[in-house]
Amino acid sequence: MKSSKLFLAVSLFGLVLTSCQQETEIKIPDTVTPTTLVDFEGVKLNSKGYWDGSDLTGAFVSVNSTFKNSYNAAWASWTGFVCSSNTDSTTAGFTNQYSVMNGSGALKSKQFAIAYDSAAFICPANTYGNFSLKSLMITNSTYTYFALKNGSAFNHVFSSTGDNGNGDWFKVIIKGYKANVQTGSVDVYLADFRNGKKILLKTWQKVDVSALGQVDLVTFTFDSDDKSGGWLNIPAYACIDNIEFTQTISTK
C-alpha cells in the first residue's frame, strides 16, 4: 500500500511539473547587441614583423575592417595605417618607426596597428545592423615617445613650459563618419604638460569613443603645440589596438 501511495504522489508531482513547464513562456528580446573586437592578430606580416603597404594593395583587413594605406614606392614611405609586431622600446629614431613603446600589443598581444599622419579605416559591413564604435586602446610609438622625451633635430623636448609657456601637448583627433556625415570627434592626448600635468604615454590606455555613435568610417589626425609654418615638428604616430564595436541586431 505504501508503494502505491508513493507511486501516485510521484506521478502527480510529475504532472504538475510538466504543466508548469508548458505554461512557462521564453521571452526573446527584440534586439541583441554583440561585440566585435578588431585585434590585428590575423594580419600577415613580412619577415621583418610588419606590413607597410609595399605590396601596393592600398589596405590591410582585420576582422572585416579595412585599414587604408598609401605607399610611395619611389621614397619607400607610407601614410595611413600599418600593422606591426615590433616591440623595440629602447631604440630612438626613425629606423625604429614600427615599434610600440609599451613592448607588446595591448593586453600582451603580439600585433597592433600604427596610424601615421592622416589615417582612416572602414568599419565592418552593416549586414544586420549599424555598428557603433565603443572603445579602443592607444599608446605612443617608440619613435614618437623618445622624440617627445629627449627632443630631436626637428622638435624640442616636451615640458611644462613649452614654446609659449603654457605647456606642451600632442594629441590624436579621432572622428567618426556615417554616409560621409561626421558623427562626432574625440581628442586623445598622447602627451600633455599643460596645467602641471606630466603625461607622456608609454602604456596602453583604453579610450571611450562611444560619443562617435554609429559609424562606417573612422579617421585619425594629429595636432600639437610644436609646429612650424602650420606643420607638426614631431613624428605623428600612434599605436592602436583592440578596437571594440557594438552592433544592434533586430531579432524580429
C-alpha positions, 0 to 999 in steps of 0.5 A: 500500500505504501508503494502505491501511495508513493507511486501516485504522489510521484506521478502527480508531482510529475504532472504538475511539473510538466504543466508548469513547464508548458505554461512557462513562456521564453521571452526573446528580446527584440534586439541583441547587441554583440561585440566585435573586437578588431585585434590585428592578430590575423594580419600577415606580416613580412619577415621583418614583423610588419606590413607597410603597404609595399605590396601596393594593395592600398589596405590591410583587413582585420576582422572585416575592417579595412585599414587604408594605406598609401605607399610611395614606392619611389621614397619607400614611405607610407601614410595611413595605417600599418600593422606591426609586431615590433616591440623595440622600446629602447631604440630612438629614431626613425629606423625604429618607426614600427615599434610600440613603446609599451613592448607588446600589443595591448593586453600582451598581444603580439600585433597592433596597428600604427596610424601615421599622419592622416589615417582612416579605416572602414568599419565592418559591413552593416549586414544586420545592423549599424555598428557603433564604435565603443572603445579602443586602446592607444599608446605612443610609438617608440619613435614618437615617445623618445622624440617627445622625451629627449627632443630631436633635430626637428622638435624640442623636448616636451615640458611644462613650459613649452614654446609659449609657456603654457605647456606642451601637448600632442594629441590624436583627433579621432572622428567618426563618419556615417554616409560621409556625415561626421558623427562626432570627434574625440581628442586623445592626448598622447602627451600633455604638460599643460596645467602641471600635468606630466603625461607622456604615454608609454602604456596602453590606455583604453579610450571611450569613443562611444560619443562617435555613435554609429559609424562606417568610417573612422579617421585619425589626425594629429595636432600639437603645440610644436609646429612650424609654418602650420606643420607638426615638428614631431613624428605623428604616430600612434599605436592602436589596438583592440578596437571594440564595436557594438552592433544592434541586431533586430531579432524580429 
